[in-house]
Amino acid sequence: MTKDDAKLMRVGELAKAVGKTVRAMHLYEELGLLEPRARSDGGFRMYGPEAVDRIHWIVKLQAIGFTLAEIQGFVGDFEGAGSGREATARVRALFTEKQSQIREQIIQLQVIENDLSEALTYLDSCQTCTDDYAPKACGDCDHHGHHKGEAPPLFAGLSRRAGAAGAMPMAMPMAMPMIDDPAAPSPSPSKDKAKDFDVPVTVLYREGNN
């Protein structure tokens, strides 16, 4: 066994070193983004320290906004280019496009930040308000320097109900049974309503990015 062989890691050790799952390692390999350096006598894939750098590179690209499919695509384009100049030109074009997208996102985030700052400034003055008012009164408040109809849009959308002044009242469904009717079937929650949220968001994120 050479000195370099002593540094080789099995897939579980590699996954632990980079804080990922073994499943993620297998996925990277299936996509052609990761290759083992050798195999052990027992047939296990063995990875060198360069695999750690490779995975950190993949993670950084994902943080920038690239999907695994996009990374796979431009790795293939790079390796399949006819020359180094052509290969780097392809990468430059891709990175330029991603940079433009990120700059647009920054502008959008700045607008959102301004909306939040405006709403927070408005809500700060609500902390000294009396408890005599119900939540529905907040949508058209004229206390503590507030003016009717001038609540920040980010807060106004929450505090103004559909049945408030200026809006059409909601009609009751024609076939709604009386609540005190013992023969009426009790309403049951929709089974499909929460179907999209029965998996924690953290799990979805982890599975989608590994």
N, C-alpha and C positions, 0 to 999 in steps of 0.2 A: 504493500500500500504506500503510495507516494504521499508527500506532505499535502498536496492539493486534494487528494482523495479523502484525507482526514477531515476536510472542511465541508464535505458533501453532506447534504441534508435529505432526509426522506420527506415526503409530501406533508406529513403532519408537523414535522419540525419547521418546515418552511412556512406553513400556514400560521403557526404560532409566532414565528419571528416577525411576520408582517401584520399580525392582528387580523387575519382573515380566516375564512373557513376552508376546510379541505375541498368542499364543493366548489368554492371559488377558484382554487388552484386547478381543479379538473376543467372548469369552464374556460379559464384562460388558455389552457393547453388545447382544448377542443377548437378554440377560435384561432389557434396558431400564434398566440401572443406570448406563449411561454413554452420552453422546451427543456426537458431534463438533459443534464450533461452526460449522464451514464445510467446504467442499471446495475443493481447489486447482483450478487450470485443468486439471490432468491427471486430476482426479477422485479425488485422494487425500483421505481424511478428515483433517481438521485439528482439533487439540484445543487449548484454551486452558489457562492455569494453573489454572483452576477444576477441570479434570479430575484434576489431581494431588491436590487436596484431596478430591475425590470418592472416589478410589481409596484414599487413606489412611483415609477414613471407612469404606469397605467392609472394609478389612483390620482395623480396630479392632473392628468388629462381629463379624468372624470370630473374632478373638481372644477376644471375650466368650463365643462359643459359638454364634453364629447361622450357619446354613448359607446358601449363596447363594440357595437356593430360598426360605428364610424371609425373607431380605432383600428378594428380589423381591416376595414376597407382601405384606409390610407397607409397602413403598414404594407398591405398587398400591393398598392400602387407604387409605394416607394421601392419595394424590393423588385418589382417588375419593370421599373423604368429602364430605358435603354442606356442611360448614362447618369453619372452623379449629378450633373447640371440639371438634367430633366427631373431627377428625383427630388432635388432640393426645391426646384421651381414648383412642383406639385404640393410639397409641404408648405411652402411659403403662401401659396394661394389659399390653401385650407386654413392656415393660421390667420391670414388677413381677414377672411370671411368671419371666422369665429371672433376675432377682435372687434369687428364691426357690430356683431350681434351683442357682445358684452357691453359695448359702449351704449347701445340702445337700451339695454337692460338697466344700466346705471342711471340713465336719464329717467326711465320709468320709476326706478326706486327713489330717486330724488323727489319726484312728484309725490309719491306715496309718503315719503318722510315728511314733506311739507304739509300734506293733509293730516298726518298724525300729529304734528306739532300744533297745527291750528286747533284740532279737536282737543288736545291735551290742555292747551291754554284756556280754552273755553270751559273745560271740565274742572280745571283747578279752582275757578271761581265758584263752582257748585259745592265745594267742600264746606262752605260756611252757610249754606242754605238751610232754612228751617225744615223740620220734618213734617210740616203741615201739608205739603204738596205730594200728590200721588205721582208715580213714574210717568203716567201719560201726560202730565202737565209739563214735563221737561222738553217736549218737542216744540212747544210754542211759548217758551219762557220769556218774561220781560223783567226779571229781577237781576240784581247784582251786575248791572251794566249790560245785560242781554236785551235783545230786541226781538219782538215776535217775528218769526219767519226767517231769522238770520243765524240759526244754529249751523255750525259747520256741516257740510254734506255727509262727512263720515259718521257723525253722531246723529244727524237729523234722520238718516235712513233707519236708524234703530229706534229712535224715540217717537217718530210720527207713525201712528197706526193707519191702516188703510181706511178706517172709518172716521178719521179725524175730519175737521172742517175742510171743505173744499174737495173731499173725496166722496165717491159714491159708496153708500153702505152696502155691505155684502148681504146678498139674499140668502135665506135659509133654503136648504134643499127641499124639494117638494115631497120627497118620500121619507123624510126624517121621522122615525117613530117617536111617540111620546116617551119621555124618560120613565114616567110612572106606570107605563103599560106593562104588566107582568108577562104578557104574551110576546112582547117584542124581544127579539134576540139581542143580546148584549153585544156592543161593538167589540170587535177583536182587532188587535194591532196587525198591520200588514206584515206578512212574513218577508216581503221583498224590500220593505222600507229600509231595514238596517243591514241588508245583505252585503252592500258594498263596504260596510264598516265593521265587519265581524273579525277582521284581522288588524292587529295594532299597526299604526302607521310606521313605527320603527322597524317592524318585521318586513313590511312592504319595501321600505327604503333599503334595508339590508339585502333582501333577495334581489331587488332590481339593480343594485350596483355591484353585487359580487360577481 
